[in-house]
Amino acid sequence: MHVIRTVSELKQCLTAFKNISFVPTMGNLHAGHMALFEEAYKKSEGVVFSIFINRIQFNDSNDFINYPRTLANDVSLIKKKFPSAIIFHPEENELYFNHSPKEFALGKVVEDLCGRSRPGHFQGVATIIDIFLAMINPKYLFLGKKDYQQLCVIENFCKIYYPHVTVIPVRTIRDVNNLALSSRNNLLKDKIKAANLYKILSQASQAIKSLSDIQQQTKLAKEQLVKENWQIDYVEVRTQKKLTHPKDNDKELIILAAVYCEKIRLIDNIEFCIE
């Protein structure tokens, strides 16, 4: 297993592989990341895992400062399960040196949902993905469905800027209580309460599948969250492919939420189809 710190060393290492799978992470790895890694190895022998906390996608500097940094544990975990992995853990100046700032065409989707409360966030995500893809030149890019809006943004980004890269979504991994795994979960005191978010979204999605009114069900979901003293950023139903407001003939839908539990921001979503 290689832990690489410089771009020059990374490029030299990658010459040994024809097809490369890339899994971007910010570290503090858990079973959700492992699922991404497992899928990546199904496509390529050469798999690059980045561990890099991207400062420019954080709206709150304290959130960036407090983001958990667990490099030794991350490397140990990967080494046990994926001994041939290439771990890229660069310093900031390795990535941003001589990189001119860009404004990417990401569409109106970045102004909705998480984009409403986190202006500039998706431009920061696109910037680091642009740097990594130009540097690594992978054939496959693996992203989790838990960050569904981010997945949609990067899928569209790749279609425009990196059409040779295939984005492969990987299902959300949950704990025994159906709480979506996230690095932020380590900050929670009551994970059972946090898991109620999935329960509330599931109830709403099931009701909508039974042709209940979307607005009514999202309103009820918000009311339940408020009763449990959650602060709500949004609870919304959108189309799966474009995250647009659904019309009468749209059948493939997704309910998405961003909420604060114990002042920790959690996101989750459930895909569903109206028959």
Backbone hydrogen bonds, N-H to C=O, Kabsch-Sander energy under -0.5 kcal/mol:
donor,donor_aa,acceptor,acceptor_aa,energy
2,H,85,A,-2.0
4,I,2,H,-0.6
4,I,87,I,-3.6
10,L,6,T,-1.9
11,K,7,V,-2.6
12,Q,8,S,-1.7
13,C,9,E,-2.1
14,L,10,L,-2.1
15,T,11,K,-0.7
15,T,12,Q,-0.6
16,A,13,C,-1.2
17,F,14,L,-1.9
21,S,46,G,-2.6
22,F,140,Y,-2.3
23,V,48,V,-2.7
25,T,50,S,-1.3
33,H,30,H,-0.7
34,M,30,H,-1.8
35,A,31,A,-1.8
36,L,32,G,-1.3
37,F,33,H,-2.4
38,E,34,M,-2.5
39,E,35,A,-2.0
40,A,36,L,-2.1
41,Y,37,F,-1.9
42,K,38,E,-0.7
42,K,39,E,-0.7
43,K,39,E,-0.6
43,K,40,A,-1.2
44,S,40,A,-1.6
46,G,19,N,-0.8
47,V,45,E,-0.8
48,V,21,S,-2.8
49,F,47,V,-0.5
49,F,86,I,-3.0
50,S,23,V,-1.9
50,S,48,V,-0.5
51,I,88,F,-2.6
52,F,25,T,-2.0
54,N,52,F,-0.9
55,R,53,I,-1.0
57,Q,54,N,-1.6
58,F,55,R,-1.6
61,S,59,N,-0.6
64,F,60,D,-1.7
65,I,61,S,-2.4
66,N,62,N,-2.6
67,Y,63,D,-0.7
67,Y,64,F,-0.7
70,T,68,P,-0.6
74,D,70,T,-2.6
75,V,71,L,-2.9
76,S,72,A,-2.0
77,L,73,N,-2.4
78,I,74,D,-2.4
79,K,75,V,-2.6
80,K,76,S,-1.7
81,K,77,L,-1.5
82,F,78,I,-3.7
85,A,82,F,-2.1
86,I,47,V,-2.0
87,I,2,H,-3.4
87,I,85,A,-0.6
88,F,49,F,-3.0
88,F,86,I,-0.6
89,H,4,I,-3.0
89,H,87,I,-0.7
91,E,5,R,-0.7
94,E,91,E,-1.0
95,L,91,E,-0.9
95,L,92,E,-1.0
96,Y,92,E,-2.6
97,F,93,N,-0.9
99,H,96,Y,-1.9
100,S,98,N,-0.8
104,F,102,K,-0.6
106,L,104,F,-1.2
110,V,107,G,-1.2
111,E,108,K,-2.1
112,D,109,V,-1.0
115,G,112,D,-2.6
116,R,113,L,-1.4
117,S,113,L,-0.7
118,R,114,C,-1.5
121,H,118,R,-2.1
124,G,120,G,-1.9
125,V,121,H,-2.0
126,A,122,F,-2.8
127,T,123,Q,-2.1
128,I,124,G,-1.7
129,I,125,V,-2.3
130,D,126,A,-2.6
131,I,127,T,-2.1
132,F,128,I,-2.5
133,L,129,I,-2.9
134,A,130,D,-2.2
135,M,131,I,-1.6
136,I,132,F,-3.1
137,N,133,L,-2.2
139,K,20,I,-2.5
140,Y,20,I,-1.8
141,L,166,T,-2.6
142,F,22,F,-2.4
143,L,168,I,-1.7
145,K,170,V,-2.6
148,Y,146,K,-1.6
151,L,147,D,-2.4
152,C,148,Y,-2.4
153,V,149,Q,-2.5
154,I,150,Q,-2.7
155,E,151,L,-2.3
156,N,152,C,-2.1
157,F,153,V,-2.4
158,C,154,I,-2.6
159,K,155,E,-1.8
160,I,156,N,-1.6
161,Y,157,F,-3.0
162,Y,158,C,-1.5
165,V,162,Y,-2.1
166,T,139,K,-2.8
166,T,164,H,-0.5
167,V,165,V,-0.6
168,I,141,L,-3.2
168,I,166,T,-0.5
170,V,143,L,-2.0
175,D,179,L,-2.1
178,N,175,D,-2.2
180,A,178,N,-0.5
181,L,173,I,-2.8
185,N,182,S,-1.3
186,N,183,S,-1.2
187,L,184,R,-2.1
188,L,185,N,-1.7
191,K,189,K,-0.5
194,A,190,D,-1.7
195,A,191,K,-1.7
196,N,193,K,-1.7
197,L,194,A,-1.5
198,Y,195,A,-0.6
199,K,195,A,-1.3
200,I,196,N,-2.8
201,L,197,L,-2.4
202,S,198,Y,-2.7
203,Q,199,K,-2.2
204,A,200,I,-1.9
205,S,201,L,-2.6
206,Q,202,S,-2.4
207,A,203,Q,-1.9
208,I,204,A,-2.3
209,K,205,S,-2.3
210,S,206,Q,-1.2
211,L,208,I,-1.9
212,S,207,A,-2.1
217,Q,213,D,-2.1
218,T,214,I,-2.5
219,K,215,Q,-2.1
220,L,216,Q,-2.3
221,A,217,Q,-2.2
222,K,218,T,-2.2
223,E,219,K,-2.2
224,Q,220,L,-2.2
225,L,221,A,-2.1
226,V,222,K,-2.5
227,K,223,E,-2.1
228,E,224,Q,-1.1
229,N,226,V,-2.0
230,W,225,L,-2.3
231,Q,260,Y,-1.8
232,I,230,W,-0.5
233,D,258,A,-2.5
234,Y,258,A,-1.8
236,E,256,L,-2.7
238,R,254,I,-2.7
239,T,244,T,-2.3
240,Q,252,E,-2.2
243,L,239,T,-1.4
250,D,247,K,-1.7
253,L,251,K,-1.0
253,L,272,F,-2.6
254,I,238,R,-2.4
255,I,270,I,-2.2
256,L,236,E,-3.1
256,L,254,I,-0.5
257,A,268,D,-2.3
258,A,234,Y,-2.3
259,V,266,L,-2.6
260,Y,231,Q,-3.0
261,C,259,V,-0.5
261,C,264,I,-2.5
264,I,261,C,-1.9
265,R,263,K,-0.5
266,L,259,V,-3.3
266,L,264,I,-0.5
268,D,257,A,-1.9
270,I,255,I,-2.0
272,F,253,L,-2.8
274,I,251,K,-2.3
275,E,273,C,-0.6
